[in-house]
């Protein structure tokens, strides 16, 4: 369970922050859309991480220093994602080093975004992240919400979504925390099985927080 420490300097006591996570194919992005439909602002950390490579000058400089200036196009100043990926996946240590640069940039960006939501009058917001428990982001949230489903169902969903075979998805699953570990860390678990009423579970969660 999350430690609800009021003295945690990364929390914002004036706005309750949900941390939404789950393994590949669990349906956390769908839950994000349900939360947004209910009026909650949701920060998509995976999408913002991709955008920050181009937007955050501090991150761009650090990535260039680590991986080579040529990973950014000299004319557009935009990241050459294919080139960076080829270097990262050839060197696992380099992947860890790049992640160590990206995670702080996402945390800085999230804090900026959350201040904006607070100024707009929001009393509740959500942070979606596949790496919530591993990137330092869990310190910024008040409740950890895990979206869970059976491995077979998650595998089928991810294969259909990404158009790839089972082996590729299973390799990605193996690099993620086991679902049982996520559930053990959760304050709330939403079960997204074929016979589950996910919308009702989300409504119940929001009602409990009101």
Backbone as CSV, one residue per row, in Angstrom:
resi,resn,N_x,N_y,N_z,CA_x,CA_y,CA_z,C_x,C_y,C_z
1,UNK,0.829,-1.185,0.000,0.000,0.000,0.000,0.872,1.247,0.000
2,UNK,0.348,2.331,-0.531,1.089,3.579,-0.557,1.192,4.145,0.847
3,UNK,2.326,4.749,1.128,2.509,5.415,2.406,1.964,6.832,2.294
4,UNK,0.905,7.119,3.047,0.272,8.429,2.964,0.971,9.374,3.940
5,UNK,2.122,9.848,3.571,2.942,10.706,4.421,2.661,12.162,4.084
6,UNK,1.989,12.894,4.981,1.630,14.274,4.659,2.829,15.188,4.500
7,UNK,3.991,14.759,5.020,5.175,15.602,4.912,5.972,15.342,3.637
8,UNK,5.495,14.420,2.811,6.184,14.114,1.557,6.242,15.373,0.689
9,UNK,7.426,15.870,0.367,7.525,17.136,-0.373,7.081,17.034,-1.822
10,UNK,6.914,15.817,-2.339,6.524,15.641,-3.737,5.016,15.633,-3.923
11,UNK,4.274,15.507,-2.837,2.829,15.519,-2.906,2.324,16.952,-2.948
12,UNK,1.089,17.106,-3.387,0.437,18.417,-3.397,-0.863,18.261,-2.616
13,UNK,-0.889,18.712,-1.344,-2.044,18.435,-0.496,-3.343,19.084,-0.965
14,UNK,-3.251,20.069,-1.850,-4.472,20.768,-2.277,-5.176,20.066,-3.430
15,UNK,-4.562,19.007,-3.979,-5.186,18.266,-5.073,-4.856,16.784,-4.905
16,UNK,-5.876,15.944,-4.832,-5.659,14.509,-4.661,-5.202,13.915,-5.993
17,UNK,-4.089,13.196,-5.956,-3.499,12.665,-7.180,-3.551,11.141,-7.187
18,UNK,-4.210,10.585,-8.195,-4.242,9.138,-8.391,-3.092,8.738,-9.301
19,UNK,-2.401,7.674,-8.943,-1.366,7.116,-9.806,-1.913,5.865,-10.451
20,UNK,-2.085,5.891,-11.768,-2.719,4.792,-12.495,-1.659,3.981,-13.222
21,UNK,-1.627,2.682,-12.955,-0.636,1.837,-13.608,-1.216,0.450,-13.867
22,UNK,-0.464,-0.351,-14.585,-0.882,-1.711,-14.924,0.042,-2.251,-16.001
23,UNK,0.062,-3.549,-16.142,0.914,-4.166,-17.140,0.373,-3.972,-18.551
24,UNK,1.174,-4.345,-19.518,0.780,-4.241,-20.925,-0.512,-5.014,-21.158
25,UNK,-1.454,-4.395,-21.881,-2.715,-5.045,-22.195,-3.742,-5.054,-21.078
26,UNK,-3.428,-4.391,-19.956,-4.366,-4.407,-18.830,-5.561,-3.493,-19.064
27,UNK,-5.354,-2.417,-19.826,-6.441,-1.484,-20.090,-6.333,-0.175,-19.345
28,UNK,-5.129,0.191,-18.891,-5.002,1.427,-18.109,-5.300,2.668,-18.955
29,UNK,-4.997,2.622,-20.250,-5.309,3.775,-21.099,-6.825,3.937,-21.244
30,UNK,-7.537,2.822,-21.271,-9.001,2.891,-21.325,-9.546,3.487,-20.031
31,UNK,-8.972,3.088,-18.905,-9.389,3.666,-17.626,-9.102,5.163,-17.615
32,UNK,-7.982,5.571,-18.193,-7.677,7.004,-18.288,-8.775,7.744,-19.035
33,UNK,-9.250,7.146,-20.118,-10.318,7.793,-20.891,-11.612,7.866,-20.079
34,UNK,-11.887,6.836,-19.277,-13.069,6.868,-18.419,-12.947,7.981,-17.371
35,UNK,-11.753,8.145,-16.827,-11.530,9.204,-15.840,-11.701,10.575,-16.482
36,UNK,-11.165,10.720,-17.694,-11.306,11.999,-18.396,-12.779,12.283,-18.714
37,UNK,-13.502,11.238,-19.086,-14.929,11.411,-19.373,-15.698,11.832,-18.130
38,UNK,-15.168,11.453,-16.947,-15.795,11.838,-15.685,-15.345,13.227,-15.234
39,UNK,-14.493,13.875,-16.036,-14.076,15.236,-15.734,-12.722,15.381,-15.070
40,UNK,-11.982,14.267,-14.927,-10.670,14.347,-14.299,-9.594,14.674,-15.322
41,UNK,-8.694,15.608,-15.004,-7.523,15.788,-15.849,-6.562,14.614,-15.631
42,UNK,-6.033,14.054,-16.710,-5.130,12.896,-16.631,-3.822,13.235,-17.346
43,UNK,-2.718,13.007,-16.667,-1.379,13.220,-17.231,-0.877,11.887,-17.786
44,UNK,-0.613,11.829,-19.079,-0.124,10.623,-19.748,1.400,10.690,-19.787
45,UNK,2.049,10.041,-18.839,3.500,10.178,-18.719,4.242,9.542,-19.887
46,UNK,3.699,8.457,-20.445,4.381,7.802,-21.562,4.375,8.712,-22.799
47,UNK,3.246,9.346,-23.063,3.168,10.263,-24.205,4.041,11.487,-23.977
48,UNK,3.995,12.036,-22.762,4.773,13.235,-22.480,6.275,12.941,-22.520
49,UNK,6.673,11.751,-22.107,8.097,11.405,-22.167,8.610,11.505,-23.601
50,UNK,7.825,11.014,-24.554,8.221,11.099,-25.964,8.319,12.554,-26.417
51,UNK,7.373,13.381,-25.981,7.359,14.782,-26.398,8.496,15.579,-25.759
52,UNK,8.863,15.209,-24.541,9.885,15.979,-23.823,11.261,15.835,-24.441
53,UNK,11.498,14.758,-25.171,12.781,14.641,-25.871,13.011,15.859,-26.774
54,UNK,11.926,16.386,-27.351,12.033,17.531,-28.249,11.798,18.862,-27.536
55,UNK,10.981,18.859,-26.496,10.570,20.109,-25.860,11.496,20.568,-24.740
56,UNK,12.083,19.634,-24.008,12.866,19.964,-22.817,14.336,20.150,-23.214
57,UNK,14.798,21.385,-23.194,16.176,21.654,-23.654,17.206,21.001,-22.738
58,UNK,16.906,20.918,-21.460,17.834,20.277,-20.522,17.982,18.795,-20.853
59,UNK,16.855,18.144,-21.139,16.891,16.727,-21.500,17.598,16.537,-22.832
60,UNK,17.292,17.390,-23.811,17.916,17.251,-25.125,19.435,17.337,-25.029
61,UNK,19.929,18.307,-24.279,21.371,18.451,-24.141,22.011,17.248,-23.478
62,UNK,21.347,16.713,-22.466,21.897,15.562,-21.752,21.903,14.313,-22.631
63,UNK,20.834,14.133,-23.429,20.772,12.975,-24.329,21.857,13.082,-25.400
64,UNK,22.064,14.268,-25.924,23.104,14.456,-26.935,24.487,14.165,-26.354
65,UNK,24.720,14.620,-25.139,26.013,14.384,-24.500,26.252,12.905,-24.274
66,UNK,25.182,12.186,-23.932,25.310,10.765,-23.633,25.367,9.908,-24.890
67,UNK,24.515,10.223,-25.872,24.321,9.332,-27.017,24.904,9.860,-28.325
68,UNK,25.377,11.100,-28.312,25.921,11.685,-29.540,25.009,12.772,-30.078
69,UNK,25.615,13.863,-30.534,24.835,15.004,-31.028,23.969,14.632,-32.222
70,UNK,24.379,13.601,-32.983,23.658,13.255,-34.202,22.323,12.565,-33.945
71,UNK,21.992,12.271,-32.680,20.679,11.669,-32.429,19.569,12.718,-32.577
72,UNK,19.952,13.986,-32.719,18.995,15.051,-33.038,19.306,15.588,-34.423
73,UNK,18.272,15.774,-35.225,18.427,16.323,-36.567,18.939,17.759,-36.464
74,UNK,20.012,18.071,-37.191,20.641,19.389,-37.094,19.716,20.503,-37.562
75,UNK,18.836,20.218,-38.512,17.947,21.251,-39.048,16.687,21.424,-38.196
76,UNK,16.013,20.326,-37.894,14.739,20.424,-37.172,14.922,20.425,-35.654
77,UNK,16.097,19.980,-35.192,16.387,19.834,-33.759,15.464,18.825,-33.088
78,UNK,14.896,17.940,-33.884,14.017,16.908,-33.336,14.780,15.581,-33.231
79,UNK,14.376,14.792,-32.263,15.054,13.531,-32.006,14.891,12.565,-33.171
80,UNK,15.974,11.912,-33.561,15.930,10.814,-34.521,15.673,9.550,-33.707
81,UNK,14.403,9.205,-33.564,14.023,8.127,-32.644,14.567,6.770,-33.077
82,UNK,14.612,6.549,-34.376,15.122,5.269,-34.870,16.606,5.117,-34.535
83,UNK,17.365,6.210,-34.688,18.795,6.152,-34.388,19.019,5.940,-32.898
84,UNK,18.279,6.681,-32.077,18.432,6.507,-30.634,18.059,5.088,-30.223
85,UNK,16.958,4.575,-30.778,16.523,3.218,-30.428,17.580,2.185,-30.798
86,UNK,18.216,2.361,-31.960,19.230,1.398,-32.397,20.412,1.378,-31.433
87,UNK,20.747,2.528,-30.881,21.869,2.596,-29.939,21.479,2.075,-28.553
88,UNK,20.283,2.408,-28.152,19.822,1.985,-26.821,19.689,0.471,-26.741
89,UNK,19.053,-0.121,-27.735,18.775,-1.549,-27.651,20.002,-2.405,-27.943
90,UNK,21.043,-1.774,-28.425,22.307,-2.490,-28.594,23.142,-2.442,-27.319
91,UNK,22.724,-1.616,-26.352,23.521,-1.398,-25.151,22.572,-1.215,-23.956
92,UNK,22.274,-2.279,-23.217,21.333,-2.174,-22.094,21.743,-1.121,-21.058
93,UNK,23.062,-0.935,-20.872,23.508,0.065,-19.905,23.127,1.464,-20.373
94,UNK,23.220,1.683,-21.687,22.843,2.983,-22.240,21.352,3.240,-22.052
95,UNK,20.537,2.199,-22.181,19.096,2.337,-21.955,18.826,2.818,-20.534
96,UNK,19.511,2.221,-19.563,19.343,2.637,-18.171,19.765,4.092,-17.983
97,UNK,20.847,4.493,-18.649,21.334,5.866,-18.510,20.364,6.869,-19.129
98,UNK,19.782,6.515,-20.261,18.799,7.403,-20.893,17.555,7.514,-20.020
99,UNK,17.096,6.387,-19.480,15.939,6.422,-18.585,16.212,7.305,-17.373
100,UNK,17.456,7.281,-16.890,17.825,8.105,-15.734,17.774,9.591,-16.065
101,UNK,17.819,9.929,-17.352,17.667,11.320,-17.786,16.195,11.669,-18.012
102,UNK,15.454,10.723,-18.579,14.058,10.989,-18.950,13.159,11.071,-17.720
103,UNK,13.344,10.178,-16.761,12.450,10.148,-15.605,12.412,11.486,-14.852
104,UNK,13.550,12.126,-14.555,13.480,13.428,-13.879,12.781,14.490,-14.726
105,UNK,12.956,14.433,-16.049,12.287,15.399,-16.932,10.770,15.224,-16.855
106,UNK,10.317,13.978,-16.814,8.874,13.714,-16.697,8.362,14.196,-15.346
107,UNK,9.133,13.968,-14.297,8.692,14.415,-12.972,8.579,15.940,-12.925
108,UNK,9.544,16.638,-13.494,9.478,18.108,-13.548,8.249,18.566,-14.327
109,UNK,7.999,17.905,-15.451,6.878,18.279,-16.305,5.548,17.993,-15.613
110,UNK,5.487,16.874,-14.891,4.253,16.548,-14.175,3.952,17.591,-13.107
111,UNK,4.966,18.017,-12.389,4.741,19.031,-11.359,4.220,20.329,-11.975
112,UNK,4.762,20.712,-13.122,4.276,21.903,-13.828,2.816,21.721,-14.223
113,UNK,2.504,20.551,-14.798,1.139,20.253,-15.241,0.174,20.268,-14.062
114,UNK,0.578,19.667,-12.946,-0.320,19.598,-11.784,-0.586,20.988,-11.212
115,UNK,0.408,21.859,-11.224,0.175,23.241,-10.785,-0.870,23.911,-11.666
116,UNK,-0.816,23.626,-12.960,-1.807,24.185,-13.882,-3.213,23.683,-13.548
117,UNK,-3.323,22.392,-13.239,-4.638,21.839,-12.896,-5.158,22.456,-11.600
118,UNK,-4.277,22.661,-10.646,-4.663,23.264,-9.376,-5.145,24.692,-9.593
119,UNK,-4.426,25.436,-10.419,-4.806,26.820,-10.712,-6.143,26.881,-11.453
120,UNK,-6.452,25.812,-12.197,-7.726,25.755,-12.919,-8.878,25.298,-12.032
121,UNK,-8.560,24.965,-10.776,-9.609,24.615,-9.825,-9.849,23.135,-9.620
122,UNK,-8.999,22.280,-10.168,-9.185,20.832,-10.012,-8.868,20.406,-8.579
123,UNK,-9.685,19.510,-8.049,-9.441,18.959,-6.718,-8.932,17.518,-6.788
124,UNK,-8.972,16.943,-7.999,-8.581,15.554,-8.203,-7.977,15.428,-9.593
125,UNK,-6.855,14.731,-9.693,-6.239,14.490,-11.004,-5.627,13.098,-10.995
126,UNK,-5.173,12.654,-12.160,-4.580,11.322,-12.267,-3.313,11.376,-13.098
127,UNK,-2.406,10.494,-12.772,-1.140,10.333,-13.469,-1.068,8.902,-13.970
128,UNK,-1.062,8.719,-15.285,-0.962,7.380,-15.866,0.481,7.079,-16.213
129,UNK,0.998,5.963,-15.734,2.380,5.585,-16.042,2.559,4.084,-15.919
130,UNK,3.106,3.470,-16.962,3.438,2.050,-16.900,4.557,1.806,-15.888
131,UNK,5.385,2.833,-15.661,6.543,2.707,-14.770,6.343,3.478,-13.473
132,UNK,5.105,3.623,-13.047,4.804,4.423,-11.864,5.663,4.029,-10.666
133,UNK,5.843,2.724,-10.445,6.538,2.245,-9.258,8.049,2.197,-9.431
134,UNK,8.537,2.439,-10.641,9.969,2.286,-10.911,10.651,3.574,-11.358
135,UNK,9.893,4.638,-11.583,10.471,5.860,-12.149,10.512,7.007,-11.154
136,UNK,10.148,6.732,-9.904,10.108,7.790,-8.907,8.793,8.536,-8.859
137,UNK,7.872,8.219,-9.768,6.610,8.952,-9.831,5.656,8.602,-8.692
138,UNK,5.810,7.441,-8.102,4.876,7.053,-7.049,4.934,8.011,-5.861
139,UNK,6.072,8.694,-5.671,6.199,9.647,-4.575,5.314,10.872,-4.781
140,UNK,4.838,11.065,-6.014,4.057,12.249,-6.351,2.552,12.004,-6.277
141,UNK,2.162,10.771,-5.975,0.726,10.447,-5.982,0.259,10.077,-4.580
142,UNK,-1.053,10.230,-4.376,-1.646,9.929,-3.074,-2.246,8.530,-3.008
143,UNK,-2.683,8.014,-4.143,-3.276,6.681,-4.204,-2.736,5.972,-5.448
144,UNK,-2.367,4.712,-5.290,-1.936,3.890,-6.424,-3.114,3.038,-6.881
145,UNK,-3.501,3.205,-8.143,-4.614,2.458,-8.732,-4.040,1.530,-9.801
146,UNK,-4.244,0.237,-9.630,-3.719,-0.758,-10.567,-4.868,-1.338,-11.390
147,UNK,-4.682,-1.368,-12.705,-5.634,-2.034,-13.599,-5.081,-3.432,-13.865
148,UNK,-5.871,-4.453,-13.583,-5.394,-5.835,-13.659,-6.294,-6.677,-14.556
149,UNK,-5.690,-7.692,-15.148,-6.418,-8.662,-15.967,-5.580,-9.924,-16.052
150,UNK,-6.201,-11.029,-16.458,-5.458,-12.279,-16.584,-4.379,-12.136,-17.647
151,UNK,-3.311,-12.905,-17.487,-2.199,-12.809,-18.443,-2.647,-13.173,-19.854
152,UNK,-3.496,-14.181,-19.983,-3.959,-14.597,-21.312,-4.736,-13.480,-21.994
153,UNK,-5.564,-12.794,-21.243,-6.354,-11.708,-21.810,-5.473,-10.508,-22.152
154,UNK,-4.531,-10.199,-21.279,-3.603,-9.090,-21.551,-2.790,-9.379,-22.815
155,UNK,-2.357,-10.634,-22.960,-1.584,-11.030,-24.131,-2.416,-10.862,-25.403
156,UNK,-3.644,-11.339,-25.373,-4.513,-11.245,-26.554,-4.793,-9.789,-26.916
157,UNK,-5.045,-8.960,-25.918,-5.317,-7.540,-26.182,-4.105,-6.848,-26.796
158,UNK,-2.941,-7.094,-26.223,-1.741,-6.425,-26.709,-1.371,-6.880,-28.124
159,UNK,-1.561,-8.163,-28.421,-1.293,-8.674,-29.767,-2.223,-8.012,-30.778
160,UNK,-3.508,-7.914,-30.425,-4.479,-7.302,-31.333,-4.200,-5.817,-31.519
161,UNK,-3.811,-5.148,-30.441,-3.571,-3.705,-30.503,-2.329,-3.379,-31.333
162,UNK,-1.252,-4.131,-31.113,0.030,-3.796,-31.727,0.321,-4.563,-33.005
163,UNK,-0.513,-5.566,-33.303,-0.320,-6.324,-34.520,0.965,-7.133,-34.541
164,UNK,1.365,-7.654,-33.381,2.590,-8.456,-33.304,2.258,-9.811,-32.684
165,UNK,3.233,-10.723,-32.744,3.024,-12.073,-32.250,3.154,-12.181,-30.749
166,UNK,2.787,-13.348,-30.244,2.788,-13.588,-28.801,4.185,-13.446,-28.212
167,UNK,5.198,-13.919,-28.925,6.555,-13.904,-28.365,7.022,-12.477,-28.080
168,UNK,6.730,-11.568,-28.993,7.154,-10.174,-28.803,6.483,-9.560,-27.582
169,UNK,5.187,-9.843,-27.402,4.472,-9.298,-26.246,4.977,-9.941,-24.961
170,UNK,5.224,-11.242,-24.997,5.709,-11.931,-23.800,7.068,-11.404,-23.378
171,UNK,7.901,-11.034,-24.334,9.205,-10.441,-23.997,9.013,-9.108,-23.286
172,UNK,8.051,-8.313,-23.767,7.775,-7.031,-23.119,7.187,-7.237,-21.728
173,UNK,6.317,-8.240,-21.591,5.762,-8.552,-20.273,6.867,-8.936,-19.288
174,UNK,7.836,-9.692,-19.784,8.918,-10.172,-18.914,9.769,-9.026,-18.383
175,UNK,9.773,-7.901,-19.100,10.568,-6.749,-18.659,9.796,-5.871,-17.673
176,UNK,8.503,-6.155,-17.503,7.691,-5.380,-16.567,7.590,-6.096,-15.219
177,UNK,7.206,-5.329,-14.215,6.955,-5.945,-12.918,5.828,-6.958,-13.031
178,UNK,5.910,-8.085,-12.322,4.785,-9.027,-12.310,3.531,-8.336,-11.785
179,UNK,2.380,-8.697,-12.333,1.133,-8.067,-11.934,0.881,-8.236,-10.434
180,UNK,1.277,-9.384,-9.877,1.067,-9.616,-8.442,1.798,-8.572,-7.601
181,UNK,2.963,-8.143,-8.064,3.710,-7.107,-7.341,2.980,-5.773,-7.404
182,UNK,2.426,-5.451,-8.572,1.671,-4.207,-8.698,0.476,-4.208,-7.751
183,UNK,-0.254,-5.322,-7.729,-1.438,-5.423,-6.882,-1.055,-5.284,-5.405
184,UNK,0.094,-5.856,-5.040,0.542,-5.770,-3.645,0.822,-4.330,-3.226
185,UNK,1.161,-3.482,-4.193,1.479,-2.078,-3.905,0.259,-1.166,-4.039
186,UNK,-0.864,-1.714,-4.466,-2.018,-0.883,-4.836,-2.866,-0.477,-3.642
187,UNK,-3.454,0.704,-3.752,-4.508,1.128,-2.838,-5.871,0.726,-3.388
188,UNK,-5.992,0.678,-4.709,-7.229,0.298,-5.382,-6.867,-0.578,-6.578
189,UNK,-7.624,-1.636,-6.820,-7.409,-2.497,-7.987,-8.696,-2.510,-8.810
190,UNK,-8.564,-2.247,-10.096,-9.682,-2.320,-11.034,-9.464,-3.555,-11.908
191,UNK,-10.412,-4.474,-11.902,-10.263,-5.723,-12.646,-10.948,-5.601,-14.002
192,UNK,-10.148,-5.742,-15.047,-10.632,-5.543,-16.416,-10.700,-6.876,-17.154
193,UNK,-11.558,-7.769,-16.654,-11.778,-9.062,-17.306,-12.958,-8.937,-18.273
194,UNK,-13.188,-9.980,-19.051,-14.266,-9.936,-20.039,-15.630,-9.732,-19.380
195,UNK,-15.800,-10.278,-18.167,-17.089,-10.169,-17.501,-17.106,-9.062,-16.452
196,UNK,-16.091,-8.196,-16.467,-16.029,-7.116,-15.485,-16.764,-5.884,-15.998
197,UNK,-17.380,-5.159,-15.085,-17.991,-3.874,-15.413,-16.999,-2.800,-14.984
198,UNK,-16.075,-2.481,-15.890,-15.003,-1.553,-15.548,-15.539,-0.153,-15.271
199,UNK,-16.551,0.253,-16.047,-17.133,1.576,-15.841,-17.710,1.703,-14.430
200,UNK,-18.370,0.654,-13.960,-18.945,0.681,-12.614,-17.846,0.739,-11.552
201,UNK,-16.748,0.025,-11.796,-15.640,0.049,-10.844,-15.015,1.441,-10.757
202,UNK,-14.876,2.088,-11.907,-14.313,3.441,-11.921,-15.254,4.405,-11.206
203,UNK,-16.540,4.276,-11.457,-17.521,5.134,-10.795,-17.476,4.939,-9.281
204,UNK,-17.340,3.691,-8.851,-17.271,3.387,-7.430,-16.004,3.985,-6.816
205,UNK,-14.896,3.883,-7.545,-13.641,4.462,-7.054,-13.784,5.964,-6.863
206,UNK,-14.332,6.642,-7.862,-14.482,8.093,-7.774,-15.433,8.483,-6.647
207,UNK,-16.492,7.702,-6.466,-17.443,7.992,-5.396,-16.763,7.874,-4.037
208,UNK,-15.856,6.908,-3.910,-15.166,6.699,-2.632,-14.191,7.831,-2.315
209,UNK,-13.785,8.559,-3.338,-12.830,9.653,-3.166,-13.500,11.009,-3.024
210,UNK,-14.779,11.049,-3.329,-15.497,12.337,-3.314,-15.610,12.891,-1.903
